[in-house]
Amino acid sequence: MALTETASVVLAHLSDVHLPPPSPLPSWRHFLNKRALSVASWKRHRQHHHLPALSEAVCHDIEAARPALILNTGDLTNFGLAHEFEAAAAWMRAQAPRMLVVPGNHDAMIARDWPGTVSQWAEWMDQTASDSFPYLVRAGDLAIIGVNSALPTPPFMACGRVGKAQADRLAMLLDSTRACCRIVMIHHPPRPGLVPWRKSLLDHRAVARIIAHHGAACVLHGHSHNATLATVPGSTIPLIGVPSASLLSSRPWRHSGWNRIAVTRRENGWEIDLTTRQYTQQDGWRCSRHRQWYVQGGHG
């Protein structure tokens, strides 16, 4: 996947697919915890807004674009049930391009052992173990770094944390890949204001400082369900949000969709071309955003 001045590498960024939970749901014993609130929310309104038909349309559109990789920033499940992790693994295996994934807050709904849950996604996380995030995948001139911000939280909270061990490893990986076009994946955005406090990345300042200091071409996140384009605080590094792949919404910036990211090698750096494609069953596809920027020498 070497980048040249004449050919671009296309990446697809999607998030928050929220695949339908198993039906019927498992025994009520699985829901004597925070999941009970999430099930109530699902039955009351979420099942009417996160539609498989929309995520299927997104996947078909991605396949037609023939990306080299799909970068998935989490929340494949709703309740973090073992059956949901199995279904998500089957869903990822069915996608034509190779996929890389990081967990989201719904994938860490309650404290669970790594085996039998997120471990089922190991082949889409470079075989990463629970204690070895962030992971690094090199694809020619690209360096994809997957950060885990998901953690179990009390009821009514959906915040995340990276933690010192991961932050230190992130700094090391960014340093060791300075010759590459570095793309960071994380579920929770490392910037205040993009989501309410109860959904925020608790150590966003520390994470942002590391990325700003060590550099990156861009940071991709999910969680907000919004097509946003901000910057990592303390830098000009683009911080790119994406709508939920399955969300039916009346607000245009939240219509289901995905980000197409094309990376082209230039003489002294990288050219990044971002297009956001959004879909509604009434109006079909539209391009809601198109931006280009240049990254000097692979640094942010």
N, C-alpha and C positions, 0 to 999 in steps of 0.2 A: 504494500500500500504506500509506495513512495510517492511523494508529492513533487510535481514538476510545474514549470511556469506555463505549460500548455494544457495541463489536465488537472481537474479538481477532484478531490475526494469528497463525496457527499455523505453526510451523517444525518440520521433522523433522531430527533429528540421528542419523546412522548412521556407522559406521566399520568398518575392517578387514574388508571384504567378502572379500578374497583370492579373486578370481575364478579358476576353474580355469585352469591354464596350457595352452598349446597342446599338442595331442597328434597326432603324436609331437612330442617336444621338438626344437628345432633342433640343428644340428651340435654335437658335443662341444666344438668350439673356443670356443663361447660360455660354457663352464663351466670354463675353465682359470683359475679365480679363486675368490672367496668363494662364488659361486653353487653350486659343487660341493657344499659343505656344506648349503646350503639345499635342493638337489635331494634329497640323501640324507634330510634331515629330512622333506621332503614325501612321499617314497616310503615312509618308515618309518612315519610316523604322521599328519602334517598333512593328507594327502588323505583320511584317514578321519575327521577332525574338522571340517574346513571344507567344509561340504556345500552345493552349489548350491540344493538344495531348501529349505534354511533361509533363505538370503538371498532366494530368490524369495518365500517366505512373508512375510518382513519387507517387501519392496517392495510386495506386494499390500496389506498392512495399512497402510502409509504412504499408498498411493494412495487407499484408502478414507477416510483421515482428511482428505484434500484440503488438504494444507499449501500455503502460498504458496511456500515454498522448501525444498529438501533441503540440509542442510549436512553435507558428507562430510569427515571428518577423516583420510582417507588410508588407505594400504595396500590399494589396489585390486588390485595385482599380487602375485606371489610372488617373482619373480626379477628384476624390472625389465627384462624383455626387450622389444624393440621390438614384437613381436607381441602381448605382453600390454597394452602401452599402446594399441594399436589396438583390441583387444577391449574394454578398459575404456572407451574413447571411445564405442564402439558401444553398450555397456551404459548409459552415462550418457545418451546421446542417446535411448535407448528409455524412460527414466523420464518419467512424465507431468509432474510439477512440475519447475520449473527447479531445477538443482542447482549448487552451488558446492563446490569441492574444494580441499584442500591436500594436498601429497604426504606420504607416510609413509616410514619407513625401508626397507621392502621396495621402494618405488618408486625408491629411490636405492641399490640394492644394491651397485653398483660405480660408479666415476666414468665418466660418459657425457656426450657432448655433448647440450646442450639440444634441438637439432633432432632429431626422430625419436623422442624419449622423452616427457618431461613436456610439451614444447611441443604435443603432440597434444591436450592438455587445456586449451589456451588459452581456448576459449570458455566453460569452466566455472571459469576463474580471472580473469574480466574481461580476457582477452587479455594477461595478465601475462607479461612477459619474465623470463628467469632472474635478472636483476639488479634487478628492481623489486618484489620482495616487501617488506613485506606489501602486498597489494592491498586496495582499498576498494570495496565495492559498496553504494551507497545505494538503499534501497527504501522510499520514503516517509520515515517517521520512524525507520526502522531503518538502522543502519550496521553492515555485516558486514565484518570485517577478517580477512583470511586470511594467516596467518604460516607461513613455510616453515621447519620445524625439521629436515628430512631432509638427511642428508649421508652419503656413502660412509664406511664404517667397516671396521676390520680384522675378520678372522674372529672369531666368537663375540661380537662387539659389535653393539649396535643402538641406540647412543646418538644424540642429536641436538644441534644447536647452532643458535641464531638468529643470532648475530654482531652486531657493533656497528652496521654499516650498517642492518641490518633493525631493530635495537632503536631506533635514532635515528628511523627512519621511523615505527615503531610509536608512539612518543611523539608525533610530529607529527600522525599521523592521529587518535589518541585526543583530542588537544587540539582539532583542527579539527572534531570531531564531537560536542562536548559537549552540543549541543542535541538529539542523537539518542539512541535506545536502542542502545548499542554492544555488539556481540557479537563476541568474538574466537574464531577457529578456529585450532587448532594440533594437530599430531599428538602430540608429546611433552608430558606435563603439566609445567607450570612449578612443580613442588613436589616435594621429595624424599619418598621412602617409598612412592609409589604404584606404582613399578616398581623392579626391581633396579638397582643402580648401572650395570651394563653396558648397560642400556636407557634410562638417564636423560637428561634435558636437561642438558647440561654447563654451560650458562650460565643455569640456572634462577633463580639469585639475581638476576641483572641483569634478566632478563625480568620476574620477579615484582615487582621494585621499580618498574619502569616502569608496569606495569598497576596496581599499588596506588596509585601517586602520581597517575596521570592518570585512573584510573577506568574502569569498564566495568560493564555490567549482569551479564555472566557470561562465563566462558571455557569453551569446549567442547574436549575432547581425545579422542583415541582411544588406541591403542597398548597399554593395559593389559588390554583385553578384559574389564574389570570395570565393573559398574554402581556407580560411586562418586560421592559428593558430598562435596567438601572445600571449602577456601577457598584463594584465592591468598595466599601468606604475606604478612603485614603488612597485611592487609585483611580485610573480610568478603565480598569478591566471590566468589560461588559458582564453583567449579571442578568441572565436570561431566564425568564419564567415562561411557562407553557400552559395552555388550558388543559383541563382534564380531557383525556381522550374519549370519555364516555358521557360528558355532561350536557344535558339539555337545559339551556338557560335562556332567559329573555334578554340578558345583557350581552351585546355583541362581543365584547372582549373576553367573555367566558364561554362562548360557543365551543363545542368540541373541536379539537384540532391537534396540530403537531408543528414542530419547527424543522425546517430543512436548513442545514448548515453545510455550506460548501467551503472547503479549505484549499487554497491554491498557494504553492510556494512562489515567492517573489525573490528578487536578488538578495535583499537584506532582511527578509522576514516572511510574513504570511498575510495573505488577503483572506478575510473571512466574509462570507456572504450569507446573510440570514434572511429567510423567508418564512413567515408564519402562515400556514394554511388552516382555515377554519371551515366547519361544515355544519349545515342544518338540513334537516330532511325537507324543509319547505323550499329553501333557496339553493341548495347544493353547495359547491365549494367556492370560496373566495380567498384571495390573498389579502390578509389584513395588515401585513407589515413587511417591509423590505428595507434592510440596512446593510451597509458594507463598511468595514473598517480594516485598518492595516496594523499588524503587530510587528514591531521592529525586532528582528533577530530572534523571534520566539519568546521575548520577554514581555511582561505586561507593562 
